[in-house]
Amino acid sequence: MAPHAIGAARTERIVHDDPRHPLYLGTWKQSKKPDVQDFVYDDFEEPHRKRQKAILNKHPEVRSLYGNEPLTAFIGALATAVQLAVAYKIGCVWTDMHWSVVLAIAYFVGGTLSALYGVIIHEAGHNLVFKMGLLNRLTGLMVNLPMVVPISQSFRRYHLEHHQFQGVEGKDPDLPLDSEVKYIHNNPILKTLWVFCYSAMYVLRGLAMKKTPQRWELINWAFTVFMDVMIVRYMSIRSLAYLAVSVFFGYGMHPGAAHFIQEHYIFRDGQETYSYYGSGNIFYLNIGLHNEHHDFPQIPWTRIYKLRRIATEFYDPLYAHTSWIGVIFLFIASPMQGPQARLVRKYKAHLSGRREYKVPDDRAKSTAPKRRDSVIASA
């Protein structure tokens, strides 16, 4: 046998059918001891890439849902105009308004809109608004205008890494820091403060990656600083303060921000990603359909529900939420919940899972998994 043939034989990898098929739920279990201060670990890669392939094997028509939704940019422009108009009124017209009323407006109007900006930035980050990448970048900058701090381009960068390395230790920027687990853990008071300050946690996780800012991130910084100066110059510092407080509310203790907890914090053994099927999806552009989004990040928000209807046998058995308020309440009240309630995998497990296990080709078979308990945190 030729030397190169011997080497090839030695390095040939045995590929098995993935035992998680077709739902790609794990066999891991969350610790039942509330005093445990550690993540849950898995030996497989994330489930979404393979579930996508399994769905396409059975429903190739799903590919027709791929594309863009320019309507998202119009919604973003309208929401941005409304928030700037309110900021002008509060800073330049309603100057005698009591601070408690201003805070109420900042929560119910500004916070609600700020959470919507995050959803639009998310769509633009996946190039789901326009076909041209530049226009998606500009859409992100547009809705970043009333947010005071530069968010859109850094979010795009780190969110795409989250999709690529979901749950991978040291590579997924969405994972809580060790300090969050250590100091917050399952204390309900500290968890309440943690939810209030979640926007700061998101920034700290990005900084902990210690990566050099990219060109578009620097553009985002320059643009945001310039627009902040313009707001103070042509409105007032009070207007800028209103916008800042709105972002704090909208990314913290607000139903529109509950999807940050809903998406990947563990509520059932074996399942690391969760969807939300409730009325909040109407205003927040179906951001709650997170399992569907991770499986098919090529599908914009206007068509993601069609995916769920086509591939219902893959999504109905999964546990899902029906109340964002209920998600926040359960996260704070349950001693089993906290920053540690996340699934983590080593990079080696991430690689080996993709290389050594494949999606079985069961297009000729009928797969109708039995429905699991999918009831849910209700407010």
Residue, then its C-alpha position, 0 to 999 in steps of 0.5 A: m500500500a502506498p504511504h499516502a494511502i496508509g496515512a489516509a486510512r489512519t486519518e479516516r474519521i468514522v461518521h455516525d448518525d447523530p443520536r439526537h435526530p430529528l429534534y436535536l434535543g440533548t440528554w444532558k440535565q440541569s443540576k437540581k441543586p440550587d447551590v451549584q455555581d457552574f454552567v451545564y456542559d454538553d459533549f455535542e455541538e449546537p443543534h441548529r445546523k443539523r436541524q436545519k438540514a433535517i427540515l430541508n430534507k423533509h421540507p425543501e420548500v422552506r428555501s423559498l422563504y429565504g430573502n429580505e424584507p425592506l419593510t423593516a427599514f420603514i418601520g425603523a425610520l418611523a420608530t426613530a422619528v417618533q422617539l426623536a419627536v418625543a425627545y424634542k418635546i420632553g427636552c424643549v417643550w415639556t420642560d416643566m414636566h415632573w420627573s416621574v412623568v418623564l420616567a413613565i414616558a421613558y419606560f412605556v414609550g422610549g423603552t418600548l421603542s428602544a427594544l424595537y430598535g434592537v430587533i431591527i438591528h438584529e434583522a439588519g445584522h443578518n442582512l435580512v432587510f436589503k440584499m445589499g450589505l451596505l444598506n443593512r449597515l446603514t439601517g442599523l446606524m439609522v435606528n442607532l441614532p436615538m440610542v445614545v451609545p453605539i450598538s448596531q455594528s458591535f452587535r452585528r459582529y458579536h451576534l454572528e459569532h454567537h450563531q457560529f459558536q453557540g455555547v462554545e466556551g470562550k467563543d460565544p459572546d452571549l455567554p455570561l461571564d464567570s463573575e456574573v455567575k459568581y456574584i449574581h447566582n440565584n439571589p432574587i434581589l441580585k437577579t432583579l438588579w442584573v435584569f435591570c442592568y442587562s444592557a451593561m452586562y451585554v457591553l461587558r461581555g463584548l469587552a471581555m472578548k478583548k477584540t480590536p474594534q473593526r472599521w464599522e464599529l469605529i464608524n458607529w462610534a463616530f456617528t453616534v458621538f456626532m449625533d449625540v452632540m447634534i441632539v444636545r445642540y439642537m434639542s437639549i441635554r434633557s432630550l439626550a438624558y431621556l433617550a439614554v434612560s429609554v435605552f436603559f429601560g428598553y434593554g432591562m426590566h421590560p417585556g420587550a427585553a425578556h427575549f434575552i432571557q427567553e432565548h437560551y436560559i435553560f427551562r427544560d433538560g436537553q433543550e438549549t434554545y427556546s421560542y416565545y409564541g405570544s402577542g409580543n411578537i406582533f410589535y417586536l417583529n417575531i423576535g420570539l421565534h428563536n428556535e426557528h431563527h437559529d435554524f434558519p437565519q436566512i429567513p426574515w421576520t415576515r416569513i418566519y411563522k411560515l417556517r413554523r407552520i411548514a415544519t410543525e412536527f419539528y417545533d411543536p414538541l419543543y418547550a416554548h414560552t407564551s409570556w415574556i413577563g412570566v419569563i422574567f418572573l420565573f427567572i428571578a423567583s426560581p432558585m434554579q435560574g440565574p446566569q449559570a443556567r446556560l449550556v456550555r460546550k468545549y470547542k473540541a466538542h463543538l468540532s467533533g460533534r460536527r465532524e463525527y456525527k451526521v444528519p440521517d437521510d430519512r426523507a423516505k421515512s415518516t418522522a412524527p415525534k410525539r409532542r412534548d410538554s410545551v406549556i409555559a411560563s404564563a404571567 
